[in-house]
Amino acid sequence: MNQTINNPLLECMTQIFERKDKLFKQVDELNHLLPQLETVKNFFDVDEKVATVLSVIICDQLMGDANSIKRIMKNLGFTPIDHIHIANNIKELKKKGWVKLSKRRNYGGDELSVSKEVIDAIMHNDKSKLDTPLPANLTEALIATRTFIKEIINEYDKYEILDGILTYVEKYDKYSFFDDLLHSDNKLTAMELVVVIWLSCEYLYDKEEFDFDNIIELFAEDPSSGYNFKQRIKNNKSVLFTDEYVKFNNKALGDFSNVSLGDKVISAINKECTKVSTKKFSSKYCQVIEPSSITEQALYFNKSNQEAIDTILELTSENHYNQLKDRFNEHGMNAGLTMLFHGGPGTGKTELAKQLAKKNNRTLLLVDISSVKSMWVGESEKNIKKVFSDYKQALDYYEQTPILFFNEADAVIGKRKNVESSVDQMLNAMQNIILQELEDFKGIFIATTNLIYNLDNAIDRRILYKLKFENPDQETRFQILSSQFPSIDAQIINQVAENHVLSGGQIQNIKKKYLVNSVLFNNQNKEEEFQKYIAEETNFRTISRNSIGFKKTA
């Protein structure tokens, strides 16, 4: 308390406040308060007139009152030139974050208030408290900017919002993200700059799709300026869209209700931020499978397949993959590793993709093809583009290159059809998008299919490794069965491997039934049950009069 009472700075400001109505109208009053004005000037590094305005505003604020800055300057007898001079100085203080202007119509003009940090510095008469350090990184700077924008949207008049935001972020131009935006050769308008900044701030909080009409309403000075802004975009005159700072998610329809940040802006944020917020990576149309959630399994393949599989396992290791990218780049080729696993059901295609991810610590983005397809015209094409857009973001997000995985890919890259319906047109359009994306693909891409002859021939050139998966031969069946049923006599395992052509998927089904039996009946007759489940798995399509169903009556 004594620190506040015995506070020379606060005493000086109080004396100025008490004589505010006479200060610049009477020379004697001004001369009498020159020492007090000098104290306030030195504390804030401003001139006498700005020091006077600050003293009045701060004392009003400490007493819980509010006043118009225009009214204060008028009462002090300031000229229009003084008004311009003080407004420019106030703008510099705003840039430092010391003050903020609010439009208060009840008070007849702009209300100026000082920050809590300034009040704290005054109360302690400690100028060092005004030296607020800049955020430690771009993430903190964007978070601070978001907080500031949310405050001034409610406090500033419409015509001041753009200038207020741009003035605030000028202090962050030490970060290349802000520096590139503010000093861009593309000559972004004030509105365009603020839109990019706001969407970037929101991106940190998991927002990736935006209603642009709401954004325009938020920042446009009036309805006519908002309308003109949209017209510039529609006529391809806005750098915001032509240079892909922002993009339509449904470009064909020019749908303002669904836009997102352009890839280059997202890449710039990810490059400079140590981590873009604390959010976990997510994708609307992909199941994100982290390597830690994949159960490690031993896989067995025929000798004719094993060599090629070993090669792929090595190529997807971090060391060899990085070397591969460098070699491709040296020869002017795309640094994409694309693979197609084809073969009968249950031959290990899907499981190999998962084990590749597990072994090499790579996140797997499993495309949910059913959710990509939409009944709405144009939506499926937009969704498949979003899959590849999400993958590009994942490349920036993860330290190790993730895997984009299309399981049962023939559903989207089958042979192109003669267009006889909107569905045919949609499927052809989706396929064309996938083919184009693979043309320029960077990363690791795996597709699987049971129906290789249903795939369009155009996919062949875009796939580097095409690996055929065969049903396990007798030797491989023996290895799989032995690993899955270690308690069954080896001779019985050998007989089963010799007499039954089982796929790896079928053996998994047998194992599951065997485990169910162990829970219910403790596998009292394990070898008998084992043989029974093999018979069920291999013969279930055989017609039998004793099978479950309706009995034939006489």
N, C-alpha and C positions, 0 to 999 in steps of 0.2 A: 504494500500500500504506500509506504514512504517513497518508493521509487516513482510512483505515479504523481504524488503530491509535490515532491521536489524534482520536478521535471521541467528544465528550462525550455525545451522545445515546445511542450504542451502549453506552458505559460505564455510563450511568445505567440503561438497560434491563437490562444484565447484573447489576448490583448488586441490582436489584429481583428478578430471576429467582433469584439465589442465596439470597435470604432469603424466598422466596415462601411457604414452609411456616409461617413465624412472623409474617408481615407484619401481618395483621389480627387475629391472636390475641394479640399482645403490643403494648401501647401504645408501649413504648420503641422497638421495632423500627420502628413506623410513624413515630414522631417523628424517628428517625434518618434515614429515607429520604424525608422530605418534600421536600427539594430535588430529589432524583432524580425523584420522582413529578411535581413541578411542571414539570420539563423535558419529560417525556413528555406531560403534560397539555397544555402549550402547543403542542407540536408537532402533536398530533392534534386539539386543541380538544375534549377529553373531560374527564370528572371523574377523581378519583383511582382509583376502583374499576375503571372501564373501562381506565384507563391501566395498571393492574396486570395485568389479564387480557391486554391486548395485548402487554405486555412479556414475559409468560410464553410466550404463543403464538408470538411472533416469534422468541424465543431458541430454543424447541423447533424451529421450522422451520429456522432457520439451522444447527442441529446435525443436521438430517435426521430429527428425531423427530416423532411425531404424538401428540396427546393430546386427550382429550375435554374440551370446554369445560365440561360439567357437572361432571366430576371436578375440574377446576381450581378452579371456584368452590366446590365442596364442601371441597376441601383448604384453600382460603383462608378458610373459615369464613363464607361469605356466607349470608345469610338468603334465604328464598323471595322476599321483597320485593326484595332486591338482585338476585336472579336475573331477575325481571321487568324491573327497571330496566336492567340490563345488556343483556338481550335486545332491548329497545327501542332502545338506543344502537347495538347491533350492526346492527340493521335499517337504521339511517341510514347506517352505514358501508358496508353492502351496496349501498345505493342509489347511493352515490358510486363504487362499483366497487372499493373498497379491500380488501374482504374477501369471502370466500365460505364458506358453511357446507356441509359434506358429511356425509352419514350414514355413519359407520364403525362397524359393529356390533362389530367386534373391540375397539374402544376404549371401548365402553359408552356411546356417545352421539354428539353432534354435534362433528365436527372443524372447527375454524375455521382458515383459512389466509389469509394476506394476499397481495395481488397482487404481481407482479414490479415494478410501478411503486412500490409502497410500500417494498419491499426496497431498490430503487435510491435512493429518497429518504432512507432511514435510513442507508445505507452512505455517502452523500455529505453527510449531515446538512443536506439542502437541502429545506426545506418547499415551495418553489415547484414541485418535481417532483410534488407531490400534486395540483396544479391541472391535472388532465387536461382539455383542451378538449373541448367537445361536438363531435360530427361536424358537418361543414360543411353537410350537407344531409340530406334524408330518406332518400335512397338509402343513404348511409353509416350512418345510424342503424338502418335495417332490417337491413343486413348485420351490424352489431355485435350487434344483438339476436338474429339467427339464430345467430351464433357462441356467444353467452351461453346460449341455450336448449339448443343441442346439448351444451354442457358440463354444465349442471345436470341434464339428463335422466339422465346417467350418475352424477352425484355426489350429488344430493339425494334424500331419501326422497320417496315419492309425495305424501305429504300436504303437503310444503313447496314443490312445484314451482310451483303456480299463484301462490302468494303471492310466491315468489322472482322470477318473471317480471314480475308486475305492479309489484313494488317497483322492479325494475331499470328498467322503461320509464317510470316516473314522471318521471325526469329529462329525458325527451324530449318533454314536453308543450308545449314551445315550438313544435313542429311541429304544425300544425293537424290532421294525420292522427291523431296520437296523442291530441291534446287532445280531438278530437271523440269518439274511442272511449272514453277514460277518463272523460270527463264527459258522456257521452251521456244525453239525456233518456229514451232507450229502456230504460235500466236493464238493460244486459247483465250477466249473471252473470260471476263470475270465470272459469269454464270457457269461456263464450262469448267473452269478451274475448281470452283466450289463444289460442283456436282461430283467431279472425280475425287476430290478430297473427302467428301461426305461418304461416298460409296466405299472408299478405301477404309475409312474408320469403321463403317458398319461391317465390312468384310471380316474384321477381327472378331466380331461377335457372331460368327457363324451365318451371317446373312449373305447369300450368294445370288439370289434373284430379287429384283426390285420392280415395283410399280412406278414407272417413270413419270406418269401423270402426277402422282403424289409428290415426287421429288421436285418437279417443276413448280407445283403449288407452294411447296415449302420455301423455295428460294426466289421465285419471280417477284419483282417489285409490284406488279399489278397484273390483272388478267390479260391485258393487251401484250405485255412483254412476254408472258408465258406462251401466248398464242404464236407470237412471232418467232419465239425460240423453237417451237415445235415445227413451224413451217420451214425454218432453215434446215432442220434435221431431215424433213421429208424431201427437201429439194437437194439433198446431199451437199449442203453448204456448211455444215457444222463439222469442224475438225474433231469434235468429240467422237463422232461416229465414223467419219471417213478415215481417220487414223487409228480407229479401233481402241480408243481409250475405254469406250463403252460399246457394247454390241447388243443387237436384238437377239433374243433366243429364238424368235420366229421371224426371221428377216423377210421372208416372202410376204407375210401379212403386215409387216411394219407394226407389230403389236407393242404399243408403248406400255402395256401393263406387265410385260415380262422382259426385262433387260438384265444384263449382268456386266461386271467389269470385264474389260478385254484381257486377253491372256498376257499381253506385255505389261500391263499395270500389275496384275497379280504376280508375275515373275519379278518385277521390280520390288514389290513389297517383300516377297519371300527371300529375295537376294540380300536385302539389307537388314531384315529382322532376324534375330537369332532364332526366333520361333514365332510364327504368326499366331498370337494369342496362345492360350493353353488348350484350345479346342482339339479334340481328337478328329483325325481325318475321316470324312464320311463322303459317301456318294449316293445320289438318289437312285441310280440304276445299277449299281454294283454292290455286291456283298463284299465288304472289306474283311479279309481273313488274315489276321496277323500270324506270323510263323510260330509264335509261342502257343497258339491255340490248336495247331495241327499235331496230331499224334504221330510220332515217328513209327514207321513200319518198314520191315524188310520186304523188298520186292524181288520177285524171281521171274526172269524172262528166258525165253529160248536163246540158245547161244547165237543164233542168227540175228537176234534183236539186240543182245546185250552190248555188243561193241558200239553200236550207234547210240544206245541209251547212255553208256558211260561217257561218250563224247559230249552229249548234251549236258550231262551232270557237270562235267568239267567246264564247258563253255559258260555255264550260268554261275560258276563260282566267281567271287568278286574280283580276284586277281586276273583270271583269264578273260572275264567279260570286259574289264577296263582295257586290257591289252587289245582285245578285239575291236573295241570302239576306236581306239587310237589308230589301229591299222586301217579301218574303214575310212576314218577321217583323212588320213594321209593320202588315200587314193581317191578322195572326192566322192565317197559313197555315204549313204545314210547309215548312221550308227544304230540300226535296228536289227534285233535278233528275232526272227519270226519263224514259228514252227507249227506244223500241222501233224497231229497224232490221229491216225485213222486205223480202223479195224473193227472187229466184231464187238458186241457188248460184253462187258465183264473182263476185258483183256488188260486192264490196268492203265488206260489212257488218263482218266481223271485223277487216279491216285498218284500217278507219276508226276503230274503237274503239281499236286499238293506237296509231294515229297521233294521236288525241286525247290519249291519255296521254303520248305522246312530246312533242308540241308544247307541252303545258301542264305538263310536268314532274310528272305524277301517276302514282302507283303503281297498277297494275292488279291487282285480285284476281279472277282467272279461276276461276270455280266449276267444280270437277271433279264434274260431275253423276253420273258412273258410280260414284264413291266415296261419294257422298251416299246413294244407294239401297242398302238393306240387306235381306237375306233375313229378318232378325229382326224380330218384331213390335215396333213402336214405335221402332225404331232410326232409320229414315229420317226420321221427324218430328223426332227429337232432333238428327239431323245437320244438317237444314236450318236449325233454330234456331241451331245452332252457327255456321253460315255467317254469319248476320246478327249474331250475338254477336261473332264475330271481326272483322267489318267495323266494328262500333262501337268495338272496341279499336283498330283501325287508324285511325279518325278521331282518337283521342287521341294515337296514336303518331306520325303523320306531320304535318308542318307544313302541307302542302297536302292538301286533301281527296282521298283516293284514289277510284278508280272500282270499283264492284262490278259484275262482268261475267258475265252468264249467256249463254253462247253456245249456240245451238240450244235455246232455252228451252222450246220446245214439249214437250220431254221431261218437264218438271215443271209446266208451266202450260197443259197441253192442256185440252180440254173435259172437265168433270167427268162421271164415269161413274155409271151405275146400279150400285150395289154388288152384285156377284155373287161376289166373291172377296176374300180378304185383300189382294191386290195392288190391286184397285180402291179398297178402303178406304184403303190406304196412300197412293195417288196423290192421292185427294181430300183427305186430311188434310194432305199436304205442300202442296198447292195452297192450302188455306185458310190455312196458316201464312204462305206467301209473300204472299198477298193482304193479310193482316193487317199484316205487316211493312211492306209498301209503303204502307199507309194512313198510317202514322206515320213514314215514312222520312225520314231526314236524311242528305244526302250526294249522291253521283252514282251513278245506277243505269242500266246499259245492258243490254238483252236483245236477242238476235237470233233470227230464225226464218226458215226457208224456207217454212213452212206456216202462213201467217197465219190461214187459216180453221180451223185446228185449235186455235187458242187460245180459251180461255174468254172469253166476253163481259165477265165481271167485271173482266178486266185492263184494259179500255179506260179506265175512269174513273181508274185509278191511274197511268196513263202520260201524261206531259205532252206529249212530242213523239213522234209516230208517223211515221217516215220510210220511205217506200217506195223501194227500190233497184231500178232498172230495168237491163236489159241495155244495155250501151253502144251508142249509135247509131253510124252510120257515121263521123261526125266525131270522136266520142270514141274509137272503135276506132282511127282513124288516129293520134290523139294518143298512145294507149297503145303501139301498135305502133312508132311512131317513137321513143318514149323507150326502149323495150326493145331495139330492133334498129337502132341508129344507122348501122351499116355497110351495111344493105340499102338498095338504091335506093328513093327516095321513090315512084317510079311503081309499083314492085312492091307497096310498102306500101299505096298507095292502092287498087290492084286487090284486094288481100286484104281490106282494110277494106270495100270495096264488095260483094264477092262472098261473104264468109263472116261469119255472125253469131256472133261469138266473145264470150265473157264474159271478164272480167278474169282469172278463175281459169284459164280455158283458155289464155289468152295466157301466163300464168306457167308452165304446163306446157310449152308450146312453147319458151319461153325456157330452161327447164332442160334439155330435150333438146338444144337448140342448144349449150348450154355443155358438155354431156357430149361432143358431137361435136367441139367445139373442143379438148378435152383429148385425146381419142383420135386424131383425124385432122386436127387443126389447121384444121378448116372449109375444106377444099380446094375444095369446091363449095358455098359458103355459101348462095347463093340457091336452089340446087336442094334443099339440105337443108332450108332454111327452108320451102319449098313442101311438101316431103314431110311434115314434122312437122305442118303445118297440116292436111293431108289426113288424117293419122293421128288427130289430135285430133277432127276433125269427123265422120269416117266410121267410127270404130272399132266402132260398133254395127251397121253395115251387114253383112249376111250375105254372105260370099264363099266360093266353092268353093276359093279359094287361101289362105284364112286358116289359121292354125295349128290343127291338130286332126287327127282321124282321116280318112284319105281313104276315099272310098266305093269299094268293090271290086265287081267283077262277080260 
